[in-house]
């Protein structure tokens, strides 16, 4: 029995094995791609037998959920906290939610692809099957709602598409710095002014495009595809 943790040696070994498997899976999913990695490869990378791995995870989907869900929940909570700050002007709330996303991704550099993208579904899918994708889509909805407080789109499709454009800008910044070895705090501090300016530029472009469409008599489509 470990006096510090209160766990038996067997429990500690089991926990260590589970952690090795998770780490191995994360590394392989990131480097080789989720679909091409087998459970046998993960077991080999983790230093355990291919039968042992099934004592901890029934399949890759279960492993992905264990890897992605806890950090996703923390990101979702950080974004929710921003939405509850009703004193923030819409543009500042949008910037703050975006900063939370940037900070989260910089803090999980090696796992960003696994957490955000692996086995993802359409962001407008109403009821994704997996818990991971439900929370990924909730993160997107927080971004969409914050952006819509600024641009006030009427149609659901218009709101979703503009948020996709906005997300591409955020994700582009993240992927640019995934391999950066600079410490997180100074890197984040250096990137925030660029992020804020990028947000202002994207919002300005969206608003200009909407005004242009209005002048030309173009109406956005609703979720059913009707104008």
C-alpha positions as CSV (number, residue, x, y, z in Angstrom):
1,X,0.0,0.0,0.0
2,X,1.3,3.5,-0.9
3,X,0.9,5.6,2.2
4,X,0.7,8.9,0.1
5,X,-2.1,7.8,-2.3
6,X,-3.7,5.0,-0.3
7,X,-3.5,2.8,-3.3
8,X,-2.2,-0.8,-3.5
9,X,0.8,-1.6,-5.7
10,X,-1.5,-3.4,-8.1
11,X,-3.7,-0.3,-8.4
12,X,-0.6,1.9,-9.0
13,X,0.7,-0.4,-11.6
14,X,-2.7,-0.5,-13.3
15,X,-2.9,3.3,-13.3
16,X,0.6,3.5,-14.7
17,X,-0.2,1.1,-17.5
18,X,-3.4,3.1,-18.3
19,X,-1.4,6.3,-18.5
20,X,1.2,4.7,-20.7
21,X,-1.5,3.5,-23.1
22,X,-3.2,6.9,-23.2
23,X,0.1,8.6,-23.9
24,X,1.0,6.1,-26.6
25,X,-2.4,6.5,-28.2
26,X,-2.2,10.3,-28.2
27,X,1.3,10.2,-29.8
28,X,0.3,7.7,-32.5
29,X,-3.0,9.4,-33.3
30,X,-1.2,12.7,-33.7
31,X,1.8,11.4,-35.8
32,X,0.1,8.7,-37.9
33,X,-3.5,9.6,-38.0
34,X,-6.3,8.0,-36.0
35,X,-7.6,5.7,-38.8
36,X,-4.2,4.1,-39.6
37,X,-3.3,3.2,-36.0
38,X,-4.2,-0.2,-34.6
39,X,-4.7,-1.3,-31.1
40,X,-1.8,-3.6,-31.5
41,X,0.5,-0.7,-32.4
42,X,-0.7,1.3,-29.4
43,X,0.0,-1.7,-27.1
44,X,3.5,-2.0,-28.5
45,X,4.2,1.7,-28.1
46,X,2.9,1.5,-24.5
47,X,5.1,-1.5,-23.7
48,X,2.2,-3.9,-23.0
49,X,0.7,-6.9,-24.8
50,X,-2.1,-6.5,-27.3
51,X,-4.3,-8.5,-24.9
52,X,-3.5,-6.3,-21.9
53,X,-4.7,-3.2,-23.7
54,X,-8.3,-4.6,-23.9
55,X,-8.4,-4.8,-20.1
56,X,-8.4,-1.0,-20.1
57,X,-10.0,0.1,-23.4
58,X,-12.5,-1.9,-25.5
59,X,-11.6,-0.1,-28.7
60,X,-10.0,3.0,-30.2
61,X,-13.3,5.0,-29.8
62,X,-13.2,4.4,-26.1
63,X,-9.6,5.5,-26.0
64,X,-10.3,8.6,-28.0
65,X,-13.1,9.6,-25.6
66,X,-10.8,9.2,-22.6
67,X,-8.1,11.3,-24.3
68,X,-10.4,14.1,-25.6
69,X,-13.3,14.4,-23.3
70,X,-11.7,15.8,-20.0
71,X,-9.8,18.6,-21.7
72,X,-12.9,19.4,-23.9
73,X,-15.0,19.8,-20.8
74,X,-12.5,22.2,-19.3
75,X,-12.5,24.3,-22.4
76,X,-16.3,24.3,-22.5
77,X,-16.4,25.4,-18.9
78,X,-14.0,28.3,-19.6
79,X,-16.1,29.4,-22.5
80,X,-19.4,29.1,-20.6
81,X,-17.9,31.3,-17.8
82,X,-17.2,34.0,-20.4
83,X,-20.8,33.9,-21.7
84,X,-22.1,34.5,-18.1
85,X,-20.1,37.7,-17.9
86,X,-23.0,39.9,-19.0
87,X,-21.1,43.1,-18.3
88,X,-18.8,42.4,-21.3
89,X,-19.6,44.2,-24.5
90,X,-20.2,41.8,-27.4
91,X,-16.9,42.4,-29.1
92,X,-14.9,42.0,-25.9
93,X,-16.8,38.8,-25.1
94,X,-16.0,37.4,-28.5
95,X,-12.3,38.2,-28.0
96,X,-12.2,36.7,-24.6
97,X,-13.8,33.4,-25.7
98,X,-11.3,33.3,-28.6
99,X,-8.5,33.9,-26.2
100,X,-9.7,31.0,-24.1
101,X,-9.6,28.8,-27.1
102,X,-6.1,29.9,-28.1
103,X,-4.8,29.4,-24.5
104,X,-6.4,26.0,-24.4
105,X,-4.8,24.9,-27.6
106,X,-1.4,26.3,-26.7
107,X,-1.6,24.4,-23.4
108,X,-2.4,21.1,-25.3
109,X,-0.1,21.5,-28.3
110,X,0.7,17.8,-28.8
111,X,-2.9,16.8,-28.5
112,X,-4.8,19.5,-30.2
113,X,-5.6,17.4,-33.3
114,X,-6.8,14.5,-31.2
115,X,-9.0,16.7,-29.0
116,X,-10.5,18.9,-31.7
117,X,-10.5,17.0,-34.9
118,X,-10.1,13.3,-34.8
119,X,-13.4,11.5,-35.8
120,X,-15.2,14.9,-35.7
121,X,-18.6,15.4,-37.4
122,X,-20.3,18.5,-38.9
123,X,-20.6,21.3,-36.5
124,X,-24.3,21.7,-37.4
125,X,-25.2,18.1,-36.6
126,X,-28.0,18.3,-34.1
127,X,-27.3,15.2,-32.0
128,X,-23.9,13.6,-32.5
129,X,-23.6,10.0,-31.4
130,X,-20.4,10.3,-29.4
131,X,-20.0,12.4,-26.3
132,X,-16.7,13.9,-27.7
133,X,-18.5,15.3,-30.7
134,X,-21.4,16.6,-28.6
135,X,-18.9,18.7,-26.6
136,X,-16.9,19.7,-29.7
137,X,-20.1,21.1,-31.2
138,X,-21.0,22.8,-27.9
139,X,-17.6,24.6,-28.1
140,X,-18.5,25.7,-31.6
141,X,-21.9,26.9,-30.5
142,X,-20.3,29.1,-27.8
143,X,-18.1,30.7,-30.6
144,X,-21.2,31.0,-32.8
145,X,-23.3,32.7,-30.1
146,X,-20.5,35.1,-29.2
147,X,-19.9,36.0,-32.9
148,X,-23.6,36.4,-33.5
149,X,-23.9,39.0,-30.6
150,X,-21.6,41.1,-32.7
151,X,-22.9,40.6,-36.3
152,X,-26.5,39.6,-35.4
153,X,-27.1,37.2,-38.3
154,X,-30.8,36.3,-38.9
155,X,-30.5,32.9,-40.6
156,X,-29.1,29.9,-38.9
157,X,-27.1,28.9,-41.9
158,X,-25.6,32.3,-42.2
159,X,-24.6,32.2,-38.5
160,X,-23.0,28.8,-38.9
161,X,-21.1,29.7,-42.0
162,X,-19.7,32.9,-40.6
163,X,-18.6,31.0,-37.5
164,X,-16.9,28.4,-39.7
165,X,-14.9,31.3,-41.3
166,X,-14.1,32.7,-37.9
167,X,-13.0,29.3,-36.6
168,X,-10.7,28.8,-39.6
169,X,-8.9,32.0,-38.5
170,X,-8.5,30.7,-35.0
171,X,-7.5,27.3,-36.0
172,X,-4.9,28.6,-38.5
173,X,-3.2,30.6,-35.7
174,X,-3.2,27.5,-33.5
175,X,-1.7,25.2,-36.1
176,X,1.0,27.8,-36.9
177,X,2.3,27.6,-33.4
178,X,1.8,23.9,-32.5
179,X,5.4,23.2,-33.0
180,X,6.7,26.4,-31.3
181,X,8.9,25.6,-28.3
182,X,8.4,29.0,-26.6
183,X,7.0,28.9,-23.1
184,X,3.2,29.1,-23.1
185,X,2.8,32.3,-21.1
186,X,5.1,34.6,-23.2
187,X,3.8,33.0,-26.4
188,X,0.2,33.6,-25.4
189,X,1.0,37.2,-24.4
190,X,2.7,37.8,-27.7
191,X,-0.2,36.3,-29.8
192,X,-3.2,37.9,-28.0
193,X,-2.8,41.4,-29.7
194,X,-2.5,39.6,-33.1
195,X,-5.5,37.5,-32.3
196,X,-7.6,40.6,-31.3
197,X,-6.6,42.4,-34.5
198,X,-7.5,39.3,-36.5
199,X,-10.9,39.1,-34.9
200,X,-11.6,42.8,-35.7
201,X,-10.5,42.2,-39.3
202,X,-12.7,39.1,-39.7
203,X,-15.7,40.8,-38.1
204,X,-15.2,43.9,-40.3
205,X,-15.1,41.7,-43.4
206,X,-18.2,39.8,-42.5
207,X,-20.1,43.0,-41.8
208,X,-19.0,44.6,-45.1
209,X,-20.0,41.4,-47.0
210,X,-23.4,41.5,-45.3
211,X,-24.0,45.1,-46.2
212,X,-22.9,44.4,-49.8
213,X,-25.3,41.5,-50.1
214,X,-28.1,43.6,-48.7
215,X,-27.5,46.3,-51.3
216,X,-27.6,43.7,-54.0
217,X,-30.8,42.2,-52.6
218,X,-29.3,38.9,-51.6
219,X,-31.0,37.3,-48.7
220,X,-29.4,34.6,-46.5
221,X,-31.0,31.2,-46.5
222,X,-32.5,29.6,-43.4
223,X,-31.6,26.1,-42.1
224,X,-34.0,24.4,-44.6
225,X,-32.3,26.1,-47.6
226,X,-35.1,28.5,-48.2
227,X,-34.5,32.2,-48.6
